[in-house]
Amino acid sequence: MKVGTVVGAIWATRKAPCLQGQTFLVVESCGQEIVAADQVGAGTGDRVLLATGTVASRYCMDAPVDAAVVAIVDGQREKKPG
């Protein structure tokens, strides 16, 4: 899993039937922009948790996706110094 920030959305007027009704977000994580299927209603600026690979596809009922937004992060515990 990865943590990222939603930086935008992608609209597609034509999609494969298995993707109808699906919303796609652009998420920046580790310096990369990733297109992810939104499963929780996230919006621009939200910190989110991403599932990737096979897990994301299964979470989206086996749709052909590589990443899925599965949670909006409310807080993050900081590491304690050494």
Secondary structure, 3 states (H helix, E strand, C coil): CEEEEEEEEECCCCCCHHHCCCEEEEEEECCEEEEEEECCCCCCCCEEEEEECHHHHHHCCCCCCCEEEEEECCCCCCCCCC
